[in-house]
C-alpha cells in the first residue's frame, strides 16, 4: 500500500492532504512562520501582527492581501523557501 501511494503521488494521481506537523518535519515553514513573513512584508513586528487577528490566520492573510493588493511577494518567498536545497525530499 505505501509503495502504491508513493507512486500515485509521484505521478500526480492523488492530492496529499497533511496536517501541520508534516511541513515542519520536512524543514518547511509552519503557518505561524508564514504569518510572521506576512507581518515582515508589511513592516510590522510579527508578535503585534499576530495579536490583531486573535490567532485567526485567515483574517491576517486577508489583511495582507488588502494592504498589498496581491500575494506576489509572499508567493515569491514561499517559492524560494519550498525549493531551498535544505528541504528534505526523503519522503517523496
C-alpha positions in Angstrom: 0.0 0.0 0.0 2.8 2.5 0.9 4.6 2.0 -2.4 1.3 2.3 -4.4 0.5 5.6 -2.6 4.0 6.9 -3.1 3.8 6.1 -6.8 0.3 7.7 -7.1 1.7 10.9 -5.5 4.7 11.0 -7.8 2.5 10.7 -11.0 0.0 13.2 -9.6 -2.9 10.8 -9.4 -3.8 11.9 -5.8 -3.7 15.0 -3.8 -1.9 14.7 -0.5 -3.6 16.5 2.4 -1.5 16.5 5.6 -1.6 18.2 9.0 0.6 21.0 10.4 3.4 18.8 11.7 4.5 17.3 8.4 5.8 20.5 6.8 7.9 21.3 9.9 9.3 17.8 9.9 10.5 18.3 6.3 12.1 21.7 7.1 9.3 23.8 5.6 7.8 26.8 7.3 4.7 26.4 9.6 1.5 28.5 9.3 2.8 30.7 12.1 6.1 31.3 10.2 4.1 32.2 7.1 2.1 34.7 9.1 5.3 36.1 10.5 6.6 36.6 7.0 3.4 38.5 6.1 4.0 40.8 9.0 7.6 41.5 8.0 6.4 42.2 4.4 4.0 44.8 5.8 6.6 46.3 8.1 5.1 45.0 11.4 6.5 43.2 14.3 5.3 39.6 13.9 4.0 39.4 17.6 2.0 42.6 17.1 0.6 41.5 13.8 -0.5 38.1 15.2 -2.3 39.8 18.1 -4.6 41.7 15.7 -6.3 38.7 14.3 -6.7 36.9 17.6 -4.8 34.0 16.1 -7.0 33.7 13.1 -4.6 33.2 10.2 -7.3 33.8 7.6 -8.1 37.2 9.0 -4.4 38.1 8.9 -4.0 36.7 5.3 -7.0 38.8 4.2 -5.5 41.9 5.7 -2.2 41.2 3.9 -4.0 40.9 0.6 -6.0 44.1 1.2 -2.9 46.0 2.0 -0.6 44.6 -0.7 -3.3 44.1 -3.4 -1.8 40.7 -4.4 0.2 37.8 -3.0 3.2 38.2 -5.3 5.8 39.0 -2.7 4.6 36.3 -0.4 4.4 33.7 -3.2 8.0 34.5 -4.2 9.1 34.0 -0.6 7.2 30.7 -0.4 8.7 29.5 -3.7 12.2 30.3 -2.5 11.5 28.6 0.8 9.9 25.5 -0.6 12.6 25.0 -3.1 15.5 25.5 -0.7 18.3 22.9 -1.1 18.0 22.2 2.7 14.4 20.9 2.4 14.2 17.1 2.8 12.7 15.1 -0.1 13.2 11.7 1.5 9.5 11.0 1.8 8.6 11.8 -1.8 
